[in-house]
Amino acid sequence: MRKIIFYIVNAVTLYRLIAAPVLIVLVFLGHFNSFKWLLLVSFLTDAIDGFFARRYKIASSFGAHLDSVADDCTILAAIIGIWIWDALFIIYQFLPIVILLLLYLIQNILAISRYNRPTSFHTYLAKVAAVLQAAFLITFFFLPNPVYWLFYLMIGLTIADLLEEIILVVILPGYRTNVKGLYWVLATRKRIRKVNH
């Protein structure tokens, strides 16, 4: 049973990965209605595969990595959608968006140089930031105007998440998935030091 659920969960994640280029094609063709509904489905499947992976304890390094790639591709498709849908929003919010992109690049460059692959930490902070990203992006396409307080909250938590992940890359010597967060890593190190002394 667990093996079947494992394949289903990874298939749902794979769907999200395949859906990302379809989303980009839809937005370039001007099919914004189809784009926004498919984007909503992609974000919902992100919640579903994560829930079942935790519920049935079938989290794996492969699944975590696939999930991270699918998430990044979905967010990229959404950003392209915003650019085509309302380029002025990107222009007016240029500074926070550039800060996010720079931190994202720094985090990935550090991870690839250290682990030979991007991270899949899935920290608690990353999960909260992902929920806010999904909430903002869905409301952006479904409401007549952007929800700015949600945008700035999402920006702030995503910056905090990226900074935490940069620190984790620096202090964790080996590649790890499903890390709760910096606090737990430091607490574990402290306990180990106490035991050794």
FIZABA-831126 format. One record per atom (N, C-alpha, C, O, CB): residue in three letters; x, y, z. Coordinates in steps of 0.02 Angstrom, whole numbers, padded with zeros to 5 digits, always signed. Atoms other than C-alpha are relative to their C-alpha. Glycine has a CB too. Layout:
<rs>
ALAXYZ...
</rs>
This chain:
<rs>
MET+00041-00060+00000MET+00000+00000+00000MET+00044+00064+00000MET+00032+00110-00038MET-00047+00000+00061ARG-00044-00058-00004ARG+00138+00122+00049ARG+00038+00011-00066ARG+00051+00067-00086ARG+00050-00008+00057LYS-00036-00006+00063LYS+00229+00083-00114LYS-00044+00033-00053LYS-00021+00074-00093LYS+00024-00070-00024ILE+00047-00029+00048ILE+00074+00126-00216ILE-00008+00075+00013ILE-00007+00115-00033ILE-00069-00035+00004ILE+00007-00070-00019ILE+00052+00290-00120ILE+00063+00038-00018ILE+00060+00096-00040ILE-00015+00008+00075PHE-00063-00031+00019PHE+00237+00327-00148PHE+00000+00020-00074PHE+00019+00075-00091PHE+00059-00047+00015TYR+00002-00014+00072TYR+00213+00314-00337TYR-00052+00053-00017TYR-00041+00095-00060TYR-00015-00064-00039ILE+00053-00050+00013ILE+00051+00415-00331ILE+00025+00070+00019ILE+00016+00118-00019ILE-00063-00017+00041VAL-00026-00064-00023VAL+00134+00555-00230VAL+00051+00028-00050VAL+00049+00087-00067VAL+00031-00006+00070ASN-00050-00023+00048ASN+00282+00564-00351ASN-00031+00016-00068ASN-00007+00061-00103ASN+00054-00053-00008ALA+00035-00015+00063ALA+00163+00559-00500ALA-00034+00068+00004ALA-00034+00105-00045ALA-00052-00056-00015VAL+00032-00066-00009VAL+00068+00709-00429VAL+00053+00055-00005VAL+00041+00107-00035VAL-00036+00003+00069THR-00055-00049+00004THR+00233+00801-00407THR+00025+00007-00072THR+00038+00063-00096THR+00059-00021+00046LEU-00022+00000+00070LEU+00285+00752-00583LEU-00050+00038-00044LEU-00031+00073-00091LEU+00009-00071-00027TYR+00052-00039+00036TYR+00119+00821-00647TYR+00015+00074+00004TYR+00010+00110-00046TYR-00070-00015+00029ARG-00013-00071-00010ARG+00165+00990-00572ARG+00060+00022-00042ARG+00062+00078-00068ARG+00013+00014+00074LEU-00060-00015+00040LEU+00334+00983-00659LEU-00018+00006-00074LEU+00005+00051-00109LEU+00054-00054+00010ILE+00022+00000+00070ILE+00252+00943-00827ILE-00046+00059-00014ILE-00046+00088-00069ILE-00035-00066-00018ALA+00048-00054+00009ALA+00117+01075-00800ALA+00033+00068-00008ALA+00006+00112-00041ALA-00048+00002+00059ALA-00033-00066+00001ALA+00244+01217-00781ALA+00012+00026-00072ALA-00007+00082-00086ALA+00067-00005+00036PRO-00008-00026+00068PRO+00294+01229-00966PRO-00066+00011-00036PRO-00072+00055-00078PRO+00043-00048-00041VAL+00067-00010+00029VAL+00110+01209-01014VAL-00027+00068+00022VAL-00057+00104-00018VAL-00049-00058+00022LEU+00021-00065-00025LEU+00072+01359-00903LEU+00033+00057-00038LEU+00000+00106-00056LEU+00016+00006+00075ILE-00037-00053+00037ILE+00206+01461-00990ILE-00026+00008-00071ILE-00034+00064-00095ILE+00076-00016-00001VAL+00028-00002+00068VAL+00138+01415-01162VAL-00069+00034+00001VAL-00083+00076-00042VAL-00005-00071-00030LEU+00067-00029-00005LEU-00039+01459-01108LEU+00002+00076+00008LEU-00036+00112-00024LEU-00039-00030+00059VAL-00002-00072-00013VAL+00011+01631-01044VAL+00027+00038-00061VAL+00004+00093-00075VAL+00043+00015+00061PHE-00025-00033+00060PHE+00111+01672-01201PHE-00051+00001-00057PHE-00051+00045-00099PHE+00064-00035-00024LEU+00054+00002+00050LEU-00038+01621-01307LEU-00059+00044+00019LEU-00106+00052-00020LEU-00024-00072-00011GLY+00053-00045-00022GLY-00148+01737-01205GLY-00060-00036+00030GLY-00113-00005+00039GLY-00023+00041-00056HIS+00055+00038-00031HIS-00256+01599-01128HIS+00003+00007+00076HIS+00017-00041+00112HIS+00003-00076-00021PHE-00009-00015-00071PHE-00257+01682-00958PHE-00049-00037+00045PHE-00032-00055+00101PHE-00006+00075+00012ASN+00049+00036-00041ASN-00415+01598-00896ASN+00022-00072+00013ASN+00020-00096+00070ASN-00070+00001-00034SER-00026+00068-00008SER-00345+01424-00928SER+00063+00000+00043SER+00073-00044+00085SER+00015-00032-00069PHE-00062-00007-00039PHE-00178+01481-00857PHE-00014+00004+00074PHE+00017-00033+00113PHE+00039+00062-00023LYS+00010-00011-00071LYS-00247+01540-00691LYS-00031-00061+00034LYS-00016-00076+00092LYS-00044+00060+00012TRP+00031+00060-00030TRP-00353+01383-00663TRP+00051-00057+00005TRP+00051-00094+00054TRP-00061-00023-00042LEU-00051+00052-00003LEU-00209+01267-00706LEU+00052+00016+00054LEU+00078-00029+00087LEU+00034-00008-00069LEU-00045-00021-00053LEU-00097+01369-00590LEU-00029-00018+00068LEU+00007-00042+00113LEU+00015+00075-00004LEU+00034+00018-00062LEU-00224+01345-00451LEU+00005-00074+00013LEU+00018-00095+00070LEU-00074+00022-00002VAL-00005+00073-00007VAL-00225+01157-00482VAL+00071-00020+00020VAL+00081-00063+00063VAL-00020-00036-00066SER-00070+00015-00017SER-00035+01154-00476SER+00015+00014+00074SER+00048-00026+00107SER+00048+00041-00044PHE-00012-00016-00070PHE-00032+01241-00307PHE-00037-00048+00046PHE-00012-00067+00100PHE-00021+00072+00015LEU+00037+00048-00041LEU-00166+01124-00240LEU+00034-00068+00002LEU+00036-00101+00054LEU-00072-00008-00027THR-00036+00065+00001THR-00068+00970-00295THR+00062+00003+00043THR+00084-00048+00069THR+00018-00020-00072ASP-00058-00008-00044ASP+00082+01040-00202ASP-00019-00015+00072ASP+00018-00048+00109ASP+00029+00072-00005ALA+00024+00013-00067ALA-00020+01036-00042ALA-00017-00074+00009ALA-00004-00103+00062ALA-00062+00044+00016ILE+00022+00070-00004ILE-00088+00862-00081ILE+00059-00048+00005ILE+00060-00092+00049ILE-00042-00019-00062ASP-00056+00048-00002ASP+00078+00774-00117ASP+00039+00006+00065ASP+00063-00044+00092ASP+00047+00011-00060GLY-00034-00009-00064GLY+00158+00851+00037GLY-00037-00032+00058GLY-00007-00063+00102GLY+00011+00073+00014PHE+00041+00029-00053PHE+00014+00798+00148PHE+00006-00076+00002PHE+00017-00105+00055PHE-00074+00021-00009PHE-00002+00073+00003PHE+00015+00617+00088PHE+00070-00027+00015PHE+00077-00080+00045PHE-00023-00025-00068ALA-00068+00022-00015ALA+00205+00604+00097ALA+00012-00001+00076ALA+00043-00047+00102ALA+00052+00047-00034ARG-00008-00002-00074ARG+00199+00656+00281ARG-00047-00050+00034ARG-00028-00083+00082ARG-00014+00070+00027ARG+00051+00043-00031ARG+00040+00559+00321ARG+00021-00074-00001ARG+00011-00109+00049ARG-00068+00007-00036TYR-00018+00071+00007TYR+00107+00392+00258TYR+00075-00012+00008TYR+00100-00067-00004TYR-00022-00025-00068LYS-00072+00005-00014LYS+00290+00428+00302LYS+00039-00031-00059LYS+00077-00078-00052LYS+00011-00043+00062ILE-00033+00026+00060ILE+00350+00400+00124ILE+00046+00054-00030ILE+00063+00051-00090ILE-00053-00023-00053ALA-00046-00051+00025ALA+00462+00553+00110ALA+00066-00031-00019ALA+00093-00074+00017ALA+00011+00056+00054SER-00064+00026+00024SER+00619+00516+00010SER+00042+00057-00027SER+00016+00111-00041SER-00010-00055-00056SER-00045-00051+00027SER+00771+00612-00050SER-00020+00018-00072SER-00020+00076-00091SER+00073-00024+00003PHE+00021-00011+00070PHE+00714+00589-00231PHE-00064+00042-00002PHE-00069+00090-00040PHE-00011-00066-00036GLY+00064-00036-00002GLY+00537+00647-00190GLY+00007+00072+00021GLY-00024+00117-00006GLY-00049-00035+00046ALA-00011-00068-00025ALA+00598+00798-00093ALA+00033+00043-00054ALA+00014+00101-00063ALA+00044-00001+00063HIS-00034-00037+00053HIS+00714+00849-00236HIS-00048+00015-00058HIS-00049+00071-00084HIS+00061-00040-00026LEU+00049-00009+00054LEU+00578+00823-00367LEU-00051+00054+00019LEU-00070+00095-00023LEU-00036-00066-00015ASP+00048-00049-00024ASP+00457+00925-00261ASP+00028+00071-00004ASP-00007+00117-00024ASP-00021-00017+00071SER-00032-00066+00002SER+00580+01070-00247SER+00006+00026-00071SER-00008+00085-00084SER+00070-00003+00032VAL-00006-00020+00070VAL+00611+01073-00435VAL-00069+00019-00028VAL-00076+00069-00063VAL+00031-00058-00043ALA+00069-00014+00023ALA+00423+01065-00470ALA-00025+00066+00028ALA-00057+00105-00007ALA-00047-00057+00019ASP+00021-00064-00031ASP+00392+01208-00347ASP+00033+00059-00035ASP-00001+00108-00052ASP+00019+00000+00075ASP-00036-00055+00033ASP+00526+01317-00427ASP-00027+00013-00070ASP-00033+00070-00091ASP+00075-00016-00003CYS+00026-00008+00069CYS+00458+01284-00602CYS-00069+00031+00001CYS-00086+00071-00043CYS-00002-00068-00035THR+00067-00029-00006THR+00281+01326-00546THR+00004+00074+00016THR-00032+00115-00014THR-00041-00036+00055ILE-00009-00071-00018ILE+00338+01489-00466ILE+00027+00040-00060ILE+00005+00096-00072ILE+00049+00007+00060LEU-00026-00033+00060LEU+00438+01532-00624LEU-00056+00013-00050LEU-00060+00067-00079LEU+00056-00043-00032ALA+00057-00008+00046ALA+00283+01503-00731ALA-00046+00055+00024ALA-00071+00094-00017ALA-00039-00067-00006ALA+00043-00053-00027ALA+00182+01615-00614ALA+00031+00069-00009ALA-00005+00117-00026ALA-00013-00013+00075ILE-00034-00064+00009ILE+00313+01754-00622ILE-00004+00023-00073ILE-00015+00081-00087ILE+00074-00004+00023ILE+00007-00016+00071ILE+00312+01745-00812ILE-00072+00023-00014ILE-00084+00069-00053ILE+00018-00061-00045GLY+00071-00018+00006GLY+00122+01752-00800GLY-00013+00072+00023GLY-00049+00109-00010GLY-00044-00048+00039ILE+00008-00068-00026ILE+00130+01911-00695ILE+00030+00050-00050ILE+00000+00103-00064ILE+00035+00008+00069TRP-00033-00045+00047TRP+00252+01989-00819TRP-00043+00012-00062TRP-00050+00069-00085TRP+00068-00028-00021ILE+00043-00007+00059ILE+00136+01955-00967ILE-00066+00033+00018ILE-00091+00074-00020ILE-00012-00069-00032TRP+00066-00024-00022TRP-00024+01993-00870TRP+00002+00074+00020TRP-00041+00113+00001TRP-00025-00043+00059ASP-00003-00068-00028ASP+00033+02152-00782ASP+00073+00018+00013ASP+00097+00016+00069ASP-00041+00004+00066ALA-00071-00016-00005ALA+00213+02204-00818ALA+00014+00058+00047ALA+00068+00062+00077ALA+00028+00015-00069LEU-00010-00058-00043LEU+00189+02365-00721LEU+00009-00021+00073LEU+00046+00012+00110LEU-00060+00048-00005PHE-00008+00024-00069PHE+00173+02267-00559PHE+00073-00019+00013PHE+00102-00001+00064PHE-00047-00061+00014ILE-00071+00020-00006ILE+00347+02191-00588ILE+00045+00062+00003ILE+00092+00065+00042ILE+00020-00046-00059ILE-00041-00061+00003ILE+00417+02363-00631ILE-00004+00039+00066ILE+00047+00062+00092ILE-00022+00045-00059TYR+00009-00038-00062TYR+00343+02448-00477TYR+00029-00036+00061TYR+00050-00004+00109TYR-00074+00014+00011GLN-00026+00040-00056GLN+00398+02306-00362GLN+00068-00030-00017GLN+00087-00083+00008GLN-00050-00057+00019PHE-00064+00025+00026PHE+00567+02287-00446PHE+00050-00016+00055PHE+00082-00069+00053PHE+00030+00051-00048LEU-00051+00009-00052LEU+00676+02306-00290LEU-00011-00062+00042LEU+00035-00103+00048LEU+00002+00061+00045PRO+00009+00062-00040PRO+00597+02172-00178PRO+00006-00063-00042PRO+00031-00114-00018PRO-00068+00001+00034ILE-00004+00059+00044ILE+00584+02053-00326ILE+00073-00016-00016ILE+00093-00074-00016ILE-00040+00011-00065VAL-00071+00010+00015VAL+00769+02079-00371VAL+00037-00027+00061VAL+00079-00071+00055VAL+00033+00067-00022ILE-00031+00025-00062ILE+00820+02052-00188ILE-00015-00075+00007ILE+00030-00114+00023ILE-00026+00038+00061LEU+00019+00071-00003LEU+00724+01887-00189LEU+00040-00042-00050LEU+00067-00094-00032LEU-00075-00009-00012LEU-00035+00037+00052LEU+00802+01831-00352LEU+00075-00007+00016LEU+00104-00060+00005LEU-00009+00035-00068LEU-00072+00003-00018LEU+00979+01875-00293LEU+00012-00050+00056LEU+00059-00089+00053LEU+00025+00070+00021LEU-00007+00047-00056LEU+00956+01779-00129LEU-00011-00072-00024LEU+00024-00118-00003LEU-00049+00017+00056TYR+00014+00067+00028TYR+00883+01632-00226TYR+00061-00025-00039TYR+00081-00083-00032TYR-00062+00002-00045LEU-00059+00019+00039LEU+01033+01632-00344LEU+00059-00016+00046LEU+00095-00066+00036LEU+00019+00056-00049ILE-00055+00012-00047ILE+01158+01646-00200ILE-00009-00067+00034ILE+00038-00107+00040ILE+00003+00057+00053GLN+00015+00063-00034GLN+01073+01503-00108GLN+00014-00060-00045GLN+00043-00110-00023GLN-00072-00001+00025ASN-00010+00056+00046ASN+01075+01391-00261ASN+00072-00009-00022ASN+00096-00065-00028ASN-00044+00009-00062ILE-00071+00004+00019ILE+01253+01433-00313ILE+00040-00031+00057ILE+00082-00074+00045ILE+00028+00070-00017LEU-00035+00029-00058LEU+01314+01394-00136LEU-00015-00074+00007LEU+00029-00115+00019LEU-00021+00037+00064ALA+00020+00070-00007ALA+01214+01232-00131ALA+00032-00044-00053ALA+00057-00098-00038ALA-00077-00006-00004ILE-00029+00040+00055ILE+01275+01171-00301ILE+00076-00006+00009ILE+00104-00059-00005ILE-00016+00033-00068SER-00072+00005-00010SER+01456+01214-00259SER+00017-00045+00060SER+00070-00076+00061SER+00029+00071+00012ARG-00013+00040-00060ARG+01441+01125-00090ARG-00025-00071-00005ARG+00009-00118+00015ARG-00032+00033+00061TYR+00031+00067+00003TYR+01324+00979-00127TYR-00007-00028-00070TYR-00029-00085-00079TYR-00069+00003+00031ASN+00008+00020+00070ASN+01329+00970-00318ASN-00073-00005-00021ASN-00089-00039-00070ASN+00035-00065-00013ARG+00072-00001+00017ARG+01140+00998-00319ARG-00035+00054+00041ARG-00009+00075+00092ARG-00033-00070+00013PRO+00038-00049-00040PRO+01009+01124-00261PRO-00025-00033+00065PRO-00029-00094+00070PRO-00059+00029-00041THR+00024+00027-00063THR+00942+01105-00085THR-00073-00021-00004THR-00110+00000-00048THR+00008+00052+00055SER+00070+00020-00009SER+00779+01021-00033SER-00013-00004+00075SER-00037-00054+00101SER-00016-00069-00035PHE+00005+00000-00072PHE+00777+01072+00150PHE-00072-00008+00024PHE-00085-00043+00073PHE+00030+00063+00028HIS+00070+00001-00021HIS+00588+01097+00161HIS-00009+00018+00073HIS-00044-00016+00110HIS-00031-00069-00014THR+00005-00023-00069THR+00607+01192+00324THR-00071+00024+00014THR-00111+00035-00031THR+00051+00057+00013TYR+00066-00027-00019TYR+00455+01251+00422TYR-00011+00069-00030TYR-00065+00086-00054TYR-00007+00002+00077LEU+00005-00068+00027LEU+00492+01429+00367LEU-00012-00002-00076LEU-00051+00038-00102LEU+00064+00039+00015ALA+00011+00007+00072ALA+00501+01373+00185ALA-00072-00020-00016ALA-00101+00003-00065ALA+00049-00053-00030LYS+00070+00021+00011LYS+00331+01289+00201LYS-00049+00057+00009LYS-00096+00065-00029LYS-00018-00058+00048VAL+00043-00059-00011VAL+00251+01446+00273VAL+00008+00049-00058VAL-00042+00076-00083VAL+00018+00034+00068ALA-00012-00046+00056ALA+00333+01552+00137ALA-00034-00026-00063ALA-00061+00013-00102ALA+00076+00008-00012ALA+00031+00030+00059ALA+00270+01430+00004ALA-00076+00010+00000ALA-00106+00023-00052ALA+00016-00075-00004VAL+00073-00011-00006VAL+00091+01444+00069VAL-00016+00073-00018VAL-00065+00086-00054VAL-00025-00017+00072LEU+00012-00071+00015LEU+00103+01634+00062LEU+00013+00016-00074LEU-00023+00056-00103LEU+00045+00044+00044GLN-00013-00009+00072GLN+00179+01628-00113GLN-00060-00023-00041GLN-00083+00012-00086GLN+00063-00038-00021ALA+00058+00026+00036ALA+00036+01519-00173ALA-00061+00045+00010ALA-00097+00060-00038ALA-00017-00072+00024ALA+00058-00043-00015ALA-00094+01630-00086ALA+00004+00065-00040ALA-00045+00087-00069ALA-00004+00015+00075PHE-00006-00063+00037PHE-00024+01789-00163PHE-00009-00011-00075PHE-00045+00026-00107PHE+00069+00031+00014LEU+00003+00010+00073LEU-00003+01717-00338LEU-00070-00019-00023LEU-00092+00003-00076LEU+00049-00056-00021ILE+00068+00018+00019ILE-00177+01641-00340ILE-00045+00062+00002ILE-00084+00075-00044ILE-00028-00054+00047THR+00041-00060-00004THR-00257+01803-00279THR+00018+00051-00054THR-00024+00088-00078THR+00007+00033+00070PHE-00021-00047+00053PHE-00154+01902-00405PHE-00039-00012-00064PHE-00059+00036-00097PHE+00075-00008-00013PHE+00033+00016+00064PHE-00235+01811-00550PHE-00076-00004+00006PHE-00112+00001-00044PHE+00027-00064-00027PHE+00072+00009-00008PHE-00409+01788-00475PHE-00036+00063+00025PHE-00097+00069+00016PHE-00014-00056+00047LEU+00032-00062-00024LEU-00440+01960-00396LEU+00016+00057-00047LEU+00066+00055-00084LEU+00025+00017+00072PRO-00012-00056+00046PRO-00453+02125-00489PRO+00064+00039+00013PRO+00093+00068-00033PRO-00058+00047+00002ASN-00061-00038-00018ASN-00306+02204-00394ASN+00045-00042+00044ASN+00020-00084+00082ASN-00019+00066+00035PRO-00045+00037-00044PRO-00150+02136-00309PRO-00014+00015+00074PRO-00032+00072+00091PRO+00073+00016-00017VAL+00007-00010-00072VAL-00162+02111-00120VAL+00069+00017+00026VAL+00110-00027+00038VAL-00031-00065+00036TYR-00068-00023-00015TYR-00012+02216-00070TYR+00025-00022+00068TYR+00084-00038+00075TYR+00003+00074-00005TRP-00024+00021-00066TRP-00007+02172+00115TRP+00022-00073-00003TRP+00070-00092+00031TRP-00056+00009+00053LEU-00019+00070+00007LEU-00001+01988+00065LEU+00066-00006-00039LEU+00108-00049-00024LEU-00057-00039-00036PHE-00062+00000+00039PHE+00135+02025-00063PHE+00060+00015+00045PHE+00110-00020+00042PHE-00004+00051-00056TYR-00057-00019-00042TYR+00247+02112+00066TYR+00012-00051+00056TYR+00070-00062+00075TYR-00012+00069+00030LEU-00008+00053-00049LEU+00214+01978+00197LEU+00036-00060-00031LEU+00081-00089-00001LEU-00068-00022+00029MET-00031+00055+00037MET+00261+01846+00068MET+00074+00015-00014MET+00117-00028-00007MET-00037-00013-00065ILE-00069-00020+00014ILE+00418+01943+00019ILE+00042-00006+00063ILE+00097-00035+00061ILE+00002+00073-00027GLY-00037+00002-00062GLY+00473+01961+00200GLY+00016-00070+00024GLY+00072-00085+00043GLY-00038+00036+00054LEU-00011+00069-00023LEU+00450+01778+00245LEU+00043-00040-00049LEU+00082-00083-00028LEU-00067-00036+00009THR-00042+00035+00049THR+00529+01718+00082THR+00073+00022+00007THR+00118-00020+00001THR-00025+00014-00071ILE-00069-00023-00012ILE+00682+01827+00115ILE+00028-00034+00062ILE+00085-00057+00062ILE+00001+00077+00009ALA-00022+00034-00062ALA+00692+01755+00292ALA+00016-00073-00014ALA+00065-00100+00011ALA-00054+00006+00055ASP-00011+00070+00018ASP+00677+01579+00220ASP+00065-00009-00039ASP+00103-00054-00024ASP-00059-00027-00041LEU-00060+00006+00040LEU+00814+01607+00092LEU+00063+00014+00041LEU+00114-00020+00032LEU-00003+00049-00059LEU-00057-00014-00045LEU+00931+01683+00223LEU+00014-00060+00045LEU+00071-00079+00056LEU-00013+00063+00042GLU-00008+00059-00042GLU+00899+01533+00336GLU+00032-00057-00040GLU+00076-00092-00016GLU-00068-00023+00029GLU-00027+00054+00041GLU+00936+01413+00193GLU+00072+00012-00019GLU+00112-00035-00024GLU-00043-00008-00063ILE-00070-00017+00014ILE+01097+01505+00149ILE+00043-00019+00060ILE+00097-00049+00051ILE+00008+00077-00016ILE-00037+00017-00061ILE+01154+01485+00330ILE+00005-00076+00007ILE+00057-00103+00025ILE-00033+00031+00062LEU+00000+00073-00005LEU+01104+01300+00328LEU+00050-00031-00049LEU+00085-00078-00032LEU-00071-00028-00014VAL-00049+00025+00049VAL+01206+01271+00169VAL+00071+00009+00027VAL+00114-00035+00018VAL-00008+00037-00068VAL-00067-00014-00026VAL+01357+01351+00254VAL+00018-00047+00057VAL+00075-00069+00062VAL+00004+00073+00024ILE-00017+00039-00061ILE+01344+01249+00416ILE-00010-00075-00007ILE+00020-00113+00031ILE-00040+00025+00058LEU+00011+00072+00008LEU+01282+01080+00353LEU+00051-00028-00050LEU+00050-00008-00108LEU-00073-00015-00023PRO-00053+00024+00045PRO+01429+00982+00280PRO-00024-00045-00057PRO+00007-00048-00109PRO+00051-00037+00040GLY+00025+00046+00050GLY+01324+00856+00184GLY-00072+00016-00022GLY-00108+00051+00014GLY+00003-00071+00025TYR+00067-00012+00026TYR+01166+00859+00078TYR-00052-00034+00043TYR-00046-00093+00059TYR-00006-00026-00073ARG+00055+00027-00040ARG+01008+00836+00180ARG-00066+00025-00025ARG-00070+00080-00052ARG+00009+00017+00074THR+00068-00021+00018THR+00822+00842+00146THR-00042+00004+00063THR-00026-00025+00114THR-00032-00048-00053ASN+00049-00004-00054ASN+00675+00886+00257ASN+00031+00021+00067ASN+00022-00013+00118ASN-00035-00066+00008VAL-00030-00029-00060VAL+00773+00990+00383VAL-00051+00048+00030VAL-00079+00090-00005VAL+00069+00038-00016LYS+00052-00042-00032LYS+00656+01073+00509LYS+00017+00074-00004LYS-00026+00116-00018LYS-00010-00021+00072GLY-00020-00070+00001GLY+00757+01233+00517GLY+00065+00011+00037GLY+00092-00035+00067GLY-00055+00043+00029LEU-00064-00018-00031LEU+00910+01322+00583LEU-00001-00013+00075LEU+00047-00039+00103LEU+00017+00073-00014TYR+00005+00009-00073TYR+00849+01318+00765TYR+00012-00073+00019TYR+00050-00087+00065TYR-00069+00023+00025TRP-00006+00072-00016TRP+00835+01127+00764TRP+00069-00027-00016TRP+00095-00069+00021TRP-00053-00039-00039VAL-00068+00021+00017VAL+01003+01104+00678VAL+00048+00021+00055VAL+00090-00018+00077VAL+00022+00029-00068LEU-00043-00025-00053LEU+01089+01213+00808LEU-00013-00035+00067LEU+00034-00049+00104LEU-00009+00076+00008ALA+00018+00034-00063ALA+00994+01130+00952ALA+00029-00071+00000ALA+00053-00094+00052ALA-00076-00003+00009THR-00027+00068+00006THR+01048+00957+00890THR+00076+00002+00010THR+00104-00041+00045THR-00017-00032-00068ARG-00072-00007-00009ARG+01230+01015+00878ARG+00018+00012+00073ARG+00068-00014+00098ARG+00028+00057-00044LYS-00013-00015-00070LYS+01220+01083+01055LYS-00006-00062+00043LYS+00035-00074+00088LYS-00048+00055+00025ARG+00010+00063-00038ARG+01152+00917+01122ARG+00058-00048-00011ARG+00082-00080+00036ARG-00066-00034-00020ILE-00056+00045+00016ILE+01290+00820+01033ILE+00063+00022+00037ILE+00101-00019+00063ILE+00013-00002-00076ARG-00059-00026-00035ARG+01423+00935+01107ARG-00003-00016+00074ARG+00048-00033+00105ARG+00007+00075-00011LYS+00008+00015-00072LYS+01352+00910+01282LYS+00014-00073+00015LYS+00046-00090+00065LYS-00072+00017+00023VAL-00011+00072-00008VAL+01352+00720+01261VAL+00074-00016-00005VAL+00100-00056+00034VAL-00040-00041-00052ASN-00071+00013+00010ASN+01532+00722+01198ASN+00044+00027+00057ASN+00099+00002+00068ASN+00022+00030-00066HIS-00038-00027-00056HIS+01589+00826+01346HIS-00021-00035+00064HIS+00005-00020+00118HIS-00008+00077+00007
</rs>
